[in-house]
Amino acid sequence: MCSVITKVTSFFTSIILCICSFLNVPWFAMGQKVDLDKFTLTFSDEFEGELDRSVWSGHYQYGNTSEARKGSYWNQYLAYTEDGNLVIPVTYLEDGFGGKGAGWYSAGIDTDSDSPNGFSQKYGYFECRCILPEGADIWSAFWLMNDGVYVADGSGQDGTEIDIFESDCYGDTFENCVTSNLHFDGYGDAHQKLGAKAFYTGNNPYEEYNTYGLEWNENEYIFYINGVETFRTDFGGVSQNEEYLILSVEMRGENGVPSERANTAADETEFIVDYVRVYQYNDKV
């Protein structure tokens, strides 16, 4: 009976989601609650003490160097911990930093194998609790990645960029929302993506903590906000390889030059992360 109810609920949730996507309006999480009893914790960073840089390194930056990321620059050493949180600021540096000139700076950090104690996992439940940065055309993200994402073979099974959440709605009509998305087959002409799905957080996510989660198994991806399902999909065939974790903040623009909206509206802000936790299915531990 429970499985029938779950399937019926998922069916109607999918219908509502399709309608909302067609009308380009967000919806509230309304599906099943995540069942943590079927998982075992395999990774946790509560961000107590200094940031463990043997686990977290720069995402596509190496050492104390800065790299252009769309309209801003990333430098891993701008990320720090304070009061039991990871903080990734968005700040304007007149004198530049890490070999780059004046501009807006932030960070993207990951647990790729470049880190001595990096972490990656196939399947399970991945969750981040955080407060989002404010600012039009400025957004944070919690996402998964592997090198297979760049293989253009018509399938996401070798690797899919899984955007568990992106906070790219600030300043829009529906700004108290996050989006989720999937990308595979590289980022050129063969690139494929699932149209971003937008959902309300239920509060002011720029001032209050929320959790954003993903359940990933061999059959589908299931996305959650505050432990409640938003939607599920098997788009791309579902990644069948381990993926690592990424936390990042970026600004729309190009080659370190922000978009006009970001540049005129930007003010210093920050992405505050309380924890990142990863679980594996009990029968796979």
PAROLUM-430283 format. One record per residue: residue number from 1; residue in three letters; chain; x, z, y of N, C-alpha, C in turn. Coordinates in nm, 2 decimals. Each point is the difference from the previous one (the first is absolute). Example, Ala and Ser with C-alpha at 12.3 -4.5 7.8 and 13.67 -1.06 7.14 Angstrom:
2
n:res:chain:n.X:n.Z:n.Y:ca.X:ca.Z:ca.Y:c.X:c.Z:c.Y
1:ALA:A:1.32:0.78:-0.57:-0.09:0.00:0.12:0.09:0.00:0.12
2:SER:A:-0.04:-0.07:0.11:0.09:0.00:0.11:-0.08:0.08:0.11
# end
This chain:
285
n:res:chain:n.X:n.Z:n.Y:ca.X:ca.Z:ca.Y:c.X:c.Z:c.Y
1:MET:A:0.08:0.00:-0.12:-0.08:0.00:0.12:0.09:0.00:0.13
2:CYS:A:0.10:0.09:0.00:0.09:0.00:0.11:0.07:-0.13:0.03
3:SER:A:0.04:-0.07:-0.10:0.06:-0.13:0.02:-0.09:-0.10:0.06
4:VAL:A:-0.13:0.00:-0.05:-0.10:-0.09:0.06:-0.02:0.03:0.14
5:ILE:A:-0.01:0.13:0.04:-0.02:0.04:0.14:0.11:-0.05:0.08
6:THR:A:0.13:0.02:-0.05:0.11:-0.04:0.07:0.00:-0.15:0.03
7:LYS:A:-0.03:-0.08:-0.10:-0.01:-0.15:0.01:-0.10:-0.04:0.10
8:VAL:A:-0.12:0.07:0.00:-0.11:-0.04:0.09:0.05:0.03:0.14
9:THR:A:0.06:0.12:0.02:0.04:0.05:0.13:0.11:-0.10:0.06
10:SER:A:0.09:-0.04:-0.09:0.11:-0.09:0.04:-0.06:-0.14:0.04
11:PHE:A:-0.10:-0.04:-0.08:-0.07:-0.13:0.03:-0.06:0.00:0.14
12:PHE:A:-0.08:0.11:0.03:-0.06:0.00:0.13:0.10:0.02:0.12
13:THR:A:0.11:0.08:-0.03:0.11:0.02:0.09:0.06:-0.14:0.03
14:SER:A:0.02:-0.08:-0.10:0.06:-0.13:0.02:-0.09:-0.09:0.08
15:ILE:A:-0.13:0.01:-0.02:-0.09:-0.08:0.08:0.00:0.04:0.15
16:ILE:A:0.00:0.13:0.02:0.01:0.05:0.14:0.13:-0.04:0.07
17:LEU:A:0.11:0.01:-0.08:0.13:-0.04:0.05:0.01:-0.14:0.04
18:CYS:A:-0.06:-0.09:-0.09:0.00:-0.14:0.03:-0.08:-0.03:0.13
19:ILE:A:-0.11:0.06:0.02:-0.08:-0.02:0.12:0.08:0.05:0.12
20:CYS:A:0.06:0.12:-0.01:0.08:0.05:0.12:0.12:-0.09:0.03
21:SER:A:0.06:-0.05:-0.11:0.12:-0.09:0.02:-0.05:-0.13:0.07
22:PHE:A:-0.11:-0.05:-0.04:-0.06:-0.13:0.06:-0.03:0.02:0.14
23:LEU:A:-0.06:0.12:0.04:-0.04:0.03:0.13:0.12:0.06:0.09
24:ASN:A:0.12:0.02:-0.07:0.11:0.05:0.07:-0.02:0.14:0.06
25:VAL:A:-0.07:0.08:-0.08:-0.02:0.14:0.04:0.04:0.09:-0.11
26:PRO:A:0.05:0.12:0.04:0.05:0.10:-0.10:-0.11:0.07:-0.07
27:TRP:A:0.03:0.08:-0.10:-0.10:0.08:-0.08:0.07:0.13:-0.03
28:PHE:A:-0.08:0.10:-0.04:0.05:0.13:-0.04:0.03:0.00:-0.15
29:ALA:A:0.10:0.08:-0.04:0.02:0.02:-0.14:-0.13:0.06:-0.06
30:MET:A:-0.04:-0.06:-0.12:-0.12:0.04:-0.06:0.00:-0.01:-0.15
31:GLY:A:0.11:-0.01:-0.06:0.01:-0.02:-0.14:0.02:0.13:-0.08
32:GLN:A:0.07:-0.01:-0.11:0.03:0.12:-0.08:0.11:0.08:0.05
33:LYS:A:0.01:0.13:-0.03:0.11:0.08:0.04:0.12:-0.02:-0.10
34:VAL:A:0.12:0.01:0.05:0.11:-0.02:-0.09:0.01:0.12:-0.09
35:ASP:A:0.03:-0.02:-0.13:0.01:0.10:-0.10:0.14:0.03:-0.03
36:LEU:A:0.06:0.10:0.07:0.14:0.04:-0.02:0.03:0.06:-0.13
37:ASP:A:-0.11:0.04:-0.07:0.03:0.07:-0.14:0.06:-0.10:-0.10
38:LYS:A:-0.02:-0.13:0.03:0.06:-0.10:-0.10:0.14:-0.04:0.04
39:PHE:A:0.06:0.07:0.10:0.13:-0.04:0.04:0.10:0.12:-0.01
40:THR:A:0.13:-0.03:0.00:0.11:0.10:0.01:0.08:-0.04:0.12
41:LEU:A:0.04:0.10:0.08:0.08:-0.02:0.12:0.14:-0.05:-0.05
42:THR:A:0.05:-0.11:0.06:0.13:-0.05:-0.03:0.10:0.00:0.12
43:PHE:A:-0.06:0.00:0.12:0.08:0.00:0.12:-0.07:0.07:0.11
44:SER:A:0.07:0.08:0.08:-0.06:0.07:0.11:0.10:0.02:0.11
45:ASP:A:-0.03:-0.03:0.12:0.08:0.04:0.11:-0.09:0.06:0.10
46:GLU:A:0.02:0.13:0.02:-0.08:0.08:0.10:0.07:0.01:0.13
47:PHE:A:0.12:-0.06:0.01:0.07:-0.01:0.13:0.04:0.14:0.06
48:GLU:A:0.03:0.09:-0.09:0.05:0.13:0.04:0.15:-0.01:0.02
49:GLY:A:0.06:0.05:0.10:0.14:-0.01:0.02:0.03:-0.14:0.05
50:GLU:A:0.13:-0.04:0.00:0.04:-0.13:0.05:-0.04:-0.11:-0.09
51:LEU:A:-0.02:-0.12:0.06:-0.04:-0.11:-0.07:0.11:-0.04:-0.11
52:ASP:A:-0.05:-0.01:-0.12:0.10:-0.03:-0.11:0.03:-0.15:0.00
53:ARG:A:0.11:-0.03:0.06:0.04:-0.14:0.01:0.06:-0.06:-0.12
54:SER:A:0.02:0.09:-0.11:0.03:-0.05:-0.13:-0.12:-0.06:-0.07
55:VAL:A:-0.12:0.03:0.05:-0.12:-0.05:-0.05:-0.05:-0.12:0.09
56:TRP:A:0.00:0.03:0.13:-0.06:-0.09:0.10:0.12:-0.07:0.07
57:SER:A:0.00:-0.13:0.00:0.10:-0.08:0.08:-0.08:-0.10:0.09
58:GLY:A:0.08:-0.08:0.08:-0.07:-0.09:0.09:-0.06:-0.12:-0.08
59:HIS:A:-0.12:-0.04:0.04:-0.06:-0.11:-0.06:0.05:-0.13:0.07
60:TYR:A:0.08:-0.08:-0.07:0.07:-0.11:0.06:0.08:0.03:0.12
61:GLN:A:0.06:0.12:0.01:0.10:0.04:0.09:0.10:0.08:-0.08
62:TYR:A:0.13:-0.01:0.04:0.11:0.06:-0.08:0.09:0.08:0.09
63:GLY:A:0.02:0.12:-0.03:0.09:0.09:0.08:-0.07:0.02:0.13
64:ASN:A:0.08:0.03:0.10:-0.06:0.03:0.14:-0.01:-0.12:0.08
65:THR:A:-0.07:-0.10:-0.05:-0.02:-0.13:0.07:-0.15:-0.02:0.02
66:SER:A:-0.03:-0.06:0.11:-0.14:-0.03:0.03:-0.02:-0.15:-0.03
67:GLU:A:-0.12:-0.03:-0.05:-0.05:-0.14:-0.02:-0.13:-0.02:0.06
68:ALA:A:-0.02:-0.12:0.06:-0.13:-0.03:0.06:-0.10:-0.01:-0.11
69:ARG:A:-0.11:0.07:0.03:-0.12:-0.01:-0.09:-0.12:-0.03:0.09
70:LYS:A:-0.04:-0.13:0.00:-0.10:-0.05:0.09:0.03:0.04:0.14
71:GLY:A:-0.09:0.07:0.07:0.02:0.03:0.15:0.09:0.12:0.03
72:SER:A:0.06:0.06:-0.10:0.08:0.12:0.02:0.12:-0.01:-0.09
73:TYR:A:0.08:0.11:0.00:0.12:0.01:-0.09:-0.02:0.12:-0.09
74:TRP:A:0.05:-0.02:-0.12:0.00:0.11:-0.10:0.14:0.06:-0.01
75:ASN:A:0.02:0.13:0.00:0.12:0.07:-0.04:-0.04:0.12:-0.08
76:GLN:A:0.05:0.01:-0.12:-0.04:0.11:-0.09:0.03:0.14:0.06
77:TYR:A:0.10:0.01:0.08:0.04:0.13:0.05:-0.09:0.05:0.11
78:LEU:A:-0.10:-0.08:0.04:-0.10:0.05:0.10:-0.10:0.09:-0.08
79:ALA:A:-0.01:-0.02:-0.13:-0.09:0.08:-0.08:0.06:0.14:-0.02
80:TYR:A:-0.08:0.11:0.01:0.05:0.13:-0.02:-0.11:0.09:-0.04
81:THR:A:0.03:0.12:-0.04:-0.10:0.10:-0.04:-0.01:0.11:0.10
82:GLU:A:-0.12:0.06:0.01:-0.02:0.11:0.09:-0.13:0.07:-0.04
83:ASP:A:0.01:0.13:-0.01:-0.11:0.09:-0.04:-0.07:-0.05:-0.12
84:GLY:A:0.07:-0.04:-0.10:-0.06:-0.04:-0.13:-0.06:-0.14:0.00
85:ASN:A:0.04:-0.08:0.10:-0.06:-0.14:0.00:0.12:-0.09:0.02
86:LEU:A:-0.02:-0.13:-0.05:0.08:-0.11:0.04:-0.05:-0.05:0.13
87:VAL:A:0.09:-0.03:0.09:-0.04:-0.06:0.13:0.07:-0.13:0.02
88:ILE:A:-0.08:-0.11:0.02:0.06:-0.13:0.04:-0.05:-0.03:0.14
89:PRO:A:0.09:0.01:0.10:-0.05:-0.02:0.14:0.00:-0.14:0.04
90:VAL:A:-0.07:-0.03:0.10:0.00:-0.13:0.07:0.05:0.03:0.14
91:THR:A:0.12:-0.05:0.03:0.06:0.05:0.13:0.07:-0.12:0.06
92:TYR:A:0.00:0.00:0.14:0.07:-0.11:0.07:0.14:0.05:0.03
93:LEU:A:0.10:-0.07:-0.03:0.14:0.04:0.02:0.07:-0.10:0.10
94:GLU:A:0.01:0.04:0.12:0.06:-0.08:0.10:0.14:-0.05:-0.03
95:ASP:A:0.08:0.08:-0.07:0.14:-0.03:-0.03:0.01:-0.06:-0.14
96:GLY:A:-0.12:-0.02:-0.07:0.01:-0.06:-0.13:0.05:0.10:-0.10
97:PHE:A:0.02:-0.04:-0.13:0.04:0.09:-0.10:0.04:-0.09:-0.12
98:GLY:A:0.11:0.04:-0.08:0.03:-0.06:-0.12:0.04:-0.15:0.02
99:GLY:A:0.07:-0.03:0.11:0.04:-0.14:0.02:-0.09:-0.09:0.07
100:LYS:A:-0.12:0.05:0.03:-0.10:-0.09:0.07:-0.02:0.06:0.14
101:GLY:A:-0.06:-0.09:0.09:-0.01:0.04:0.14:-0.13:0.07:0.03
102:ALA:A:-0.04:0.01:0.13:-0.12:0.07:0.04:-0.12:-0.05:-0.07
103:GLY:A:-0.09:0.09:-0.04:-0.13:-0.04:-0.07:-0.06:0.11:-0.06
104:TRP:A:-0.11:-0.03:-0.07:-0.08:0.11:-0.07:0.06:0.01:-0.14
105:TYR:A:0.02:0.13:-0.04:0.07:0.03:-0.13:-0.09:0.09:-0.09
106:SER:A:0.00:-0.03:-0.13:-0.07:0.09:-0.09:0.08:-0.01:-0.13
107:ALA:A:-0.06:0.02:-0.12:0.07:0.00:-0.12:-0.09:-0.04:-0.12
108:GLY:A:0.06:-0.06:-0.10:-0.06:-0.03:-0.13:0.09:0.06:-0.10
109:ILE:A:-0.05:0.09:-0.09:0.09:0.06:-0.10:-0.07:-0.02:-0.14
110:ASP:A:0.09:-0.01:-0.10:-0.05:-0.03:-0.14:0.08:0.07:-0.10
111:THR:A:-0.06:0.00:-0.13:0.07:0.07:-0.11:0.05:-0.11:-0.10
112:ASP:A:0.05:-0.11:0.06:0.05:-0.11:-0.09:0.13:0.05:-0.06
113:SER:A:0.05:-0.08:-0.10:0.12:0.04:-0.07:0.13:0.00:0.08
114:ASP:A:-0.01:-0.05:0.13:0.11:0.02:0.09:0.03:0.15:0.03
115:SER:A:-0.10:0.08:-0.02:0.01:0.14:0.02:0.06:0.06:-0.13
116:PRO:A:0.10:0.09:0.01:0.06:0.06:-0.13:-0.11:0.06:-0.09
117:ASN:A:-0.09:0.07:0.06:-0.11:0.06:-0.08:-0.14:-0.07:0.03
118:GLY:A:0.01:-0.13:0.01:-0.13:-0.07:0.03:-0.10:0.01:-0.11
119:PHE:A:-0.12:-0.04:0.03:-0.11:0.02:-0.09:-0.09:-0.12:-0.01
120:SER:A:-0.04:-0.04:-0.11:-0.10:-0.11:-0.02:-0.08:0.03:-0.12
121:GLN:A:-0.12:-0.06:-0.01:-0.09:0.03:-0.12:-0.10:-0.11:-0.01
122:LYS:A:-0.03:-0.03:-0.13:-0.11:-0.09:-0.03:-0.12:0.08:-0.04
123:TYR:A:-0.11:-0.03:0.06:-0.13:0.07:-0.02:0.00:0.14:0.04
124:GLY:A:-0.12:0.06:0.01:-0.02:0.14:0.04:-0.08:0.01:0.13
125:TYR:A:0.02:0.12:0.06:-0.08:0.02:0.13:0.10:0.04:0.10
126:PHE:A:-0.01:-0.06:0.12:0.10:0.01:0.11:-0.08:0.05:0.12
127:GLU:A:0.05:0.10:0.07:-0.08:0.06:0.11:0.09:0.05:0.11
128:CYS:A:-0.05:-0.02:0.12:0.07:0.04:0.12:-0.10:0.08:0.09
129:ARG:A:0.04:0.11:0.06:-0.08:0.08:0.09:0.07:-0.01:0.14
130:CYS:A:-0.07:-0.05:0.10:0.06:-0.02:0.13:-0.09:-0.01:0.12
131:ILE:A:0.06:0.00:0.11:-0.06:-0.03:0.13:0.06:-0.13:0.06
132:LEU:A:-0.09:-0.08:0.05:0.04:-0.14:0.03:0.05:0.00:0.15
133:PRO:A:0.09:-0.10:0.03:0.05:-0.01:0.14:-0.10:-0.08:0.08
134:GLU:A:-0.01:0.04:0.13:-0.09:-0.07:0.09:0.07:-0.11:0.07
135:GLY:A:-0.08:-0.10:0.04:0.05:-0.11:0.08:-0.05:-0.13:-0.05
136:ALA:A:-0.05:-0.09:0.09:-0.04:-0.13:-0.04:0.11:-0.08:-0.05
137:ASP:A:-0.02:-0.07:-0.10:0.11:-0.09:-0.07:0.11:0.08:-0.05
138:ILE:A:-0.02:0.13:-0.03:0.10:0.09:-0.06:-0.06:0.05:-0.13
139:TRP:A:0.06:0.00:-0.11:-0.06:0.05:-0.12:0.10:0.05:-0.10
140:SER:A:-0.05:0.10:-0.07:0.07:0.06:-0.11:-0.05:-0.05:-0.13
141:ALA:A:0.08:0.02:-0.11:-0.05:-0.05:-0.13:0.07:0.08:-0.11
142:PHE:A:-0.07:0.01:-0.11:0.05:0.05:-0.13:-0.02:-0.11:-0.10
143:TRP:A:0.11:-0.05:-0.06:-0.01:-0.12:-0.08:0.10:0.00:-0.11
144:LEU:A:-0.03:-0.09:-0.10:0.09:-0.01:-0.12:0.05:-0.15:0.00
145:MET:A:0.12:-0.01:-0.06:0.07:-0.13:0.00:0.10:-0.01:-0.11
146:ASN:A:0.03:-0.12:-0.04:0.12:-0.03:-0.09:0.04:-0.14:0.02
147:ASP:A:0.12:-0.04:-0.05:0.05:-0.13:0.02:-0.08:-0.11:-0.05
148:GLY:A:-0.09:0.03:-0.10:-0.08:-0.10:-0.06:-0.10:-0.06:0.09
149:VAL:A:-0.03:0.07:0.11:-0.09:-0.05:0.10:0.04:-0.14:0.06
150:TYR:A:0.13:-0.02:0.00:0.05:-0.13:0.05:0.00:-0.11:-0.10
151:VAL:A:-0.04:0.02:-0.12:0.00:-0.10:-0.10:-0.13:-0.08:0.02
152:ALA:A:0.01:-0.13:0.03:-0.12:-0.08:0.03:-0.04:-0.07:-0.13
153:ASP:A:-0.08:0.06:-0.08:-0.04:-0.06:-0.13:-0.15:0.00:-0.02
154:GLY:A:-0.08:0.03:0.11:-0.14:-0.01:-0.01:-0.06:0.13:-0.06
155:SER:A:0.08:0.11:-0.01:-0.05:0.12:-0.06:0.06:0.12:0.07
156:GLY:A:-0.08:0.11:0.01:0.05:0.12:0.06:0.05:0.10:-0.11
157:GLN:A:0.01:-0.05:-0.13:0.03:0.09:-0.11:0.15:0.04:0.00
158:ASP:A:0.08:-0.08:0.06:0.15:0.03:0.00:0.03:0.09:0.12
159:GLY:A:-0.09:0.01:0.10:0.02:0.09:0.11:-0.10:-0.03:0.11
160:THR:A:-0.06:0.10:0.06:-0.10:-0.01:0.10:0.03:0.10:0.11
161:GLU:A:0.00:-0.04:0.13:0.01:0.09:0.11:-0.14:0.07:0.00
162:ILE:A:0.00:0.13:-0.02:-0.13:0.07:-0.01:-0.01:0.09:0.13
163:ASP:A:-0.07:-0.04:0.09:-0.02:0.08:0.13:-0.11:0.10:-0.03
164:ILE:A:0.04:0.12:-0.04:-0.10:0.11:-0.02:-0.08:0.03:0.12
165:PHE:A:0.07:0.00:0.12:-0.07:0.00:0.12:0.09:-0.05:0.11
166:GLU:A:-0.06:-0.06:0.10:0.06:-0.04:0.13:-0.09:0.05:0.11
167:SER:A:0.06:0.06:0.10:-0.08:0.05:0.11:0.01:-0.09:0.12
168:ASP:A:-0.05:-0.12:-0.02:0.01:-0.11:0.09:-0.13:-0.03:0.09
169:CYS:A:-0.08:0.10:0.01:-0.13:-0.02:0.07:-0.01:0.07:0.13
170:TYR:A:0.10:0.08:0.04:0.00:0.07:0.13:-0.03:-0.10:0.12
171:GLY:A:-0.09:0.04:0.08:-0.03:-0.08:0.12:-0.10:-0.11:-0.03
172:ASP:A:-0.04:-0.01:-0.12:-0.11:-0.10:-0.04:-0.13:0.07:0.01
173:THR:A:-0.11:-0.08:-0.02:-0.13:0.06:0.00:-0.02:0.11:-0.10
174:PHE:A:0.05:-0.02:-0.12:-0.01:0.10:-0.11:0.14:0.06:-0.02
175:GLU:A:0.04:0.08:0.09:0.14:0.05:0.00:0.03:0.11:-0.10
176:ASN:A:-0.10:0.08:-0.03:0.02:0.11:-0.09:0.00:-0.04:-0.15
177:CYS:A:0.07:-0.11:-0.03:0.00:-0.06:-0.13:0.14:-0.03:-0.04
178:VAL:A:0.02:-0.02:-0.13:0.12:-0.06:-0.06:-0.04:-0.12:-0.08
179:THR:A:0.10:-0.08:-0.03:-0.02:-0.12:-0.09:0.09:0.01:-0.12
180:SER:A:-0.04:-0.07:-0.11:0.08:-0.01:-0.12:0.01:-0.15:-0.03
181:ASN:A:0.11:-0.04:-0.06:0.02:-0.14:-0.03:0.10:-0.02:-0.11
182:LEU:A:0.01:-0.12:-0.05:0.09:-0.04:-0.11:0.06:-0.13:0.04
183:HIS:A:0.14:-0.01:-0.03:0.07:-0.13:0.03:0.09:-0.03:-0.12
184:PHE:A:0.01:-0.13:-0.04:0.09:-0.04:-0.10:0.04:-0.14:0.02
185:ASP:A:0.09:-0.05:-0.09:0.06:-0.14:0.01:0.08:-0.02:0.13
186:GLY:A:0.07:0.10:0.04:0.09:-0.01:0.12:-0.08:0.00:0.13
187:TYR:A:0.07:-0.04:0.10:-0.06:0.00:0.14:0.01:-0.14:0.07
188:GLY:A:0.02:-0.10:-0.09:0.01:-0.14:0.06:-0.13:-0.07:-0.03
189:ASP:A:0.01:-0.13:-0.03:-0.11:-0.09:-0.02:-0.08:0.04:-0.12
190:ALA:A:0.06:0.06:-0.10:-0.07:0.04:-0.13:-0.07:0.14:0.01
191:HIS:A:0.02:0.07:0.11:-0.05:0.13:0.02:-0.15:0.01:-0.03
192:GLN:A:-0.04:0.10:-0.07:-0.14:0.03:-0.03:-0.03:0.14:0.04
193:LYS:A:-0.12:0.03:0.06:-0.04:0.13:0.03:-0.14:0.02:-0.01
194:LEU:A:-0.04:0.13:-0.02:-0.14:0.04:0.00:-0.03:0.04:0.14
195:GLY:A:-0.11:-0.06:0.05:-0.04:0.04:0.14:-0.02:0.14:0.02
196:ALA:A:0.06:0.06:0.11:0.01:0.14:0.02:-0.14:0.06:0.00
197:LYS:A:-0.02:0.12:-0.07:-0.12:0.07:-0.01:0.01:0.12:0.09
198:ALA:A:-0.10:0.02:0.09:0.01:0.11:0.10:-0.11:0.11:-0.03
199:PHE:A:0.05:0.12:0.01:-0.09:0.12:-0.03:0.02:0.11:0.10
200:TYR:A:-0.11:0.06:0.04:0.01:0.12:0.09:0.06:0.12:-0.08
201:THR:A:0.08:0.08:0.08:0.06:0.12:-0.06:-0.10:0.11:0.00
202:GLY:A:-0.10:0.00:0.09:-0.10:0.11:0.01:0.03:0.10:0.10
203:ASN:A:0.12:-0.01:0.07:0.03:0.09:0.11:0.09:-0.08:0.10
204:ASN:A:0.08:0.07:0.08:0.09:-0.06:0.09:0.14:0.00:-0.07
205:PRO:A:0.04:-0.11:-0.06:0.12:0.00:-0.09:0.13:0.01:0.09
206:TYR:A:-0.01:-0.01:0.13:0.11:0.01:0.08:0.03:0.14:0.05
207:GLU:A:-0.09:0.09:-0.04:0.01:0.15:0.03:-0.01:0.08:-0.12
208:GLU:A:-0.06:-0.05:-0.11:-0.03:0.08:-0.12:0.07:-0.06:-0.12
209:TYR:A:0.03:0.08:-0.10:0.06:-0.05:-0.12:-0.11:-0.06:-0.09
210:ASN:A:0.04:-0.10:-0.07:-0.08:-0.06:-0.11:0.09:-0.04:-0.11
211:THR:A:-0.06:-0.02:-0.12:0.08:-0.05:-0.11:-0.04:-0.14:-0.03
212:TYR:A:0.10:-0.08:-0.04:-0.02:-0.14:-0.03:0.06:-0.03:-0.14
213:GLY:A:-0.07:-0.04:-0.09:0.05:-0.01:-0.14:-0.03:-0.13:-0.07
214:LEU:A:0.07:-0.02:-0.11:-0.01:-0.12:-0.08:0.01:0.04:-0.15
215:GLU:A:-0.10:-0.04:-0.08:0.01:0.01:-0.14:0.03:-0.14:-0.05
216:TRP:A:0.11:-0.02:-0.08:0.04:-0.13:-0.04:0.02:0.01:-0.15
217:ASN:A:-0.07:-0.09:-0.07:0.02:-0.01:-0.15:0.01:-0.15:-0.04
218:GLU:A:0.01:-0.03:-0.12:0.02:-0.13:-0.05:-0.12:-0.10:0.03
219:ASN:A:-0.11:0.06:0.04:-0.12:-0.08:0.02:-0.04:-0.02:0.15
220:GLU:A:0.03:0.10:0.08:-0.05:-0.01:0.14:0.08:0.10:0.09
221:TYR:A:-0.03:-0.02:0.13:0.04:0.09:0.10:-0.12:0.07:0.06
222:ILE:A:0.00:0.13:0.02:-0.11:0.07:0.05:0.05:0.08:0.12
223:PHE:A:-0.06:-0.02:0.12:0.05:0.06:0.12:-0.09:0.12:0.04
224:TYR:A:0.06:0.10:0.07:-0.08:0.12:0.03:0.04:0.04:0.14
225:ILE:A:-0.10:0.07:0.07:0.02:0.08:0.12:-0.05:0.13:-0.03
226:ASN:A:0.08:0.10:0.02:-0.04:0.14:-0.02:-0.05:0.02:-0.14
227:GLY:A:0.06:-0.06:-0.10:-0.04:0.01:-0.13:-0.13:-0.07:-0.05
228:VAL:A:-0.06:-0.08:0.09:-0.12:-0.07:-0.03:0.03:-0.15:0.00
229:GLU:A:-0.05:-0.07:-0.10:0.03:-0.14:-0.02:-0.06:-0.08:0.12
230:THR:A:0.09:-0.10:0.05:-0.05:-0.09:0.10:-0.04:-0.14:-0.07
231:PHE:A:0.10:-0.05:-0.08:-0.03:-0.12:-0.07:0.10:-0.02:-0.11
232:ARG:A:-0.03:-0.09:-0.09:0.09:-0.03:-0.11:0.01:-0.15:-0.02
233:THR:A:0.12:-0.05:-0.05:0.01:-0.14:-0.02:0.11:-0.03:-0.10
234:ASP:A:0.00:-0.12:-0.06:0.11:-0.04:-0.09:0.06:-0.13:0.05
235:PHE:A:-0.01:-0.02:0.13:0.05:-0.12:0.07:0.15:-0.02:-0.03
236:GLY:A:0.03:-0.12:-0.04:0.14:-0.04:-0.04:0.04:0.03:-0.14
237:GLY:A:-0.09:0.07:-0.07:0.03:0.03:-0.14:0.06:0.13:-0.03
238:VAL:A:0.03:0.08:0.11:0.05:0.14:0.00:0.15:0.00:-0.04
239:SER:A:0.08:0.06:0.09:0.14:0.01:-0.03:0.03:0.08:-0.13
240:GLN:A:0.09:-0.06:-0.08:0.04:0.06:-0.13:0.14:0.06:0.01
241:ASN:A:0.06:0.02:0.11:0.14:0.05:0.02:0.00:0.12:0.09
242:GLU:A:0.11:0.08:-0.02:0.01:0.11:0.09:0.01:-0.04:0.14
243:GLU:A:-0.05:0.09:0.09:0.01:-0.02:0.15:0.05:0.13:0.06
244:TYR:A:0.07:-0.02:0.12:0.04:0.12:0.07:-0.09:0.02:0.12
245:LEU:A:0.02:0.12:0.07:-0.08:0.05:0.10:0.06:-0.04:0.14
246:ILE:A:-0.09:-0.03:0.10:0.05:-0.02:0.13:-0.09:0.07:0.10
247:LEU:A:0.06:0.06:0.10:-0.07:0.06:0.12:0.05:-0.07:0.12
248:SER:A:-0.08:-0.05:0.09:0.05:-0.07:0.11:-0.09:0.00:0.12
249:VAL:A:0.06:-0.03:0.12:-0.08:-0.02:0.12:0.06:-0.13:0.06
250:GLU:A:-0.09:-0.09:0.05:0.05:-0.12:0.07:-0.10:-0.04:0.11
251:MET:A:0.05:-0.09:0.08:-0.07:-0.05:0.12:-0.02:-0.15:-0.01
252:ARG:A:-0.11:-0.05:0.03:-0.02:-0.15:0.00:0.09:-0.06:0.10
253:GLY:A:0.05:-0.12:-0.03:0.09:-0.07:0.09:0.09:-0.08:-0.09
254:GLU:A:0.11:-0.04:0.06:0.10:-0.09:-0.07:0.14:0.02:0.05
255:ASN:A:0.09:0.02:-0.10:0.15:0.01:0.04:0.02:0.12:0.09
256:GLY:A:-0.07:0.11:-0.02:0.02:0.11:0.08:-0.07:0.00:0.14
257:VAL:A:-0.07:-0.10:0.02:-0.08:-0.01:0.13:-0.14:0.02:-0.03
258:PRO:A:-0.06:0.11:0.05:-0.14:0.04:-0.03:-0.10:-0.10:0.05
259:SER:A:-0.12:0.00:-0.06:-0.11:-0.07:0.05:-0.04:0.05:0.14
260:GLU:A:-0.07:-0.08:0.07:-0.04:0.04:0.14:-0.08:0.12:0.00
261:ARG:A:-0.09:0.01:-0.10:-0.09:0.11:-0.01:0.08:0.13:-0.04
262:ALA:A:0.09:-0.01:-0.09:0.08:0.11:-0.03:0.09:0.05:0.11
263:ASN:A:0.06:-0.10:0.07:0.09:0.03:0.11:-0.06:0.07:0.12
264:THR:A:-0.13:-0.04:0.03:-0.07:0.05:0.11:-0.07:0.13:-0.03
265:ALA:A:-0.03:0.02:-0.13:-0.07:0.13:-0.03:0.08:0.10:-0.07
266:ALA:A:0.13:-0.04:-0.03:0.08:0.09:-0.09:0.04:0.13:0.08
267:ASP:A:0.00:0.10:-0.08:0.05:0.13:0.05:0.07:0.06:-0.12
268:GLU:A:0.09:0.10:0.02:0.06:0.06:-0.12:-0.10:0.07:-0.08
269:THR:A:0.01:-0.02:-0.13:-0.09:0.05:-0.10:0.08:0.03:-0.13
270:GLU:A:-0.07:0.05:-0.10:0.07:0.03:-0.13:-0.10:0.00:-0.11
271:PHE:A:0.06:-0.04:-0.12:-0.06:0.00:-0.13:0.04:0.13:-0.07
272:ILE:A:-0.10:0.09:-0.03:0.03:0.13:-0.06:-0.05:0.00:-0.14
273:VAL:A:0.09:0.03:-0.09:-0.03:-0.01:-0.15:0.02:0.14:-0.06
274:ASP:A:-0.11:0.06:-0.05:0.01:0.13:-0.06:0.06:0.00:-0.14
275:TYR:A:-0.04:-0.10:-0.08:0.06:-0.01:-0.13:-0.02:-0.14:-0.05
276:VAL:A:0.08:-0.04:-0.10:-0.02:-0.11:-0.09:0.01:0.05:-0.14
277:ARG:A:-0.10:-0.03:-0.08:0.00:0.04:-0.14:-0.04:-0.12:-0.09
278:VAL:A:0.07:0.00:-0.12:-0.03:-0.11:-0.10:-0.03:0.07:-0.13
279:TYR:A:-0.10:-0.06:-0.07:-0.04:0.06:-0.13:0.01:-0.12:-0.10
280:GLN:A:0.02:0.04:-0.13:-0.01:-0.10:-0.11:-0.11:0.04:-0.09
281:TYR:A:-0.06:-0.10:-0.06:-0.11:0.02:-0.10:0.06:0.09:-0.11
282:ASN:A:-0.07:0.10:-0.04:0.05:0.10:-0.10:0.05:-0.07:-0.13
283:ASP:A:-0.06:-0.10:-0.04:0.04:-0.07:-0.13:0.12:-0.09:0.02
284:LYS:A:0.05:-0.01:0.13:0.12:-0.08:0.02:0.12:0.08:0.04
285:VAL:A:-0.02:0.13:0.01:0.11:0.09:0.04:0.09:0.02:-0.12
# end
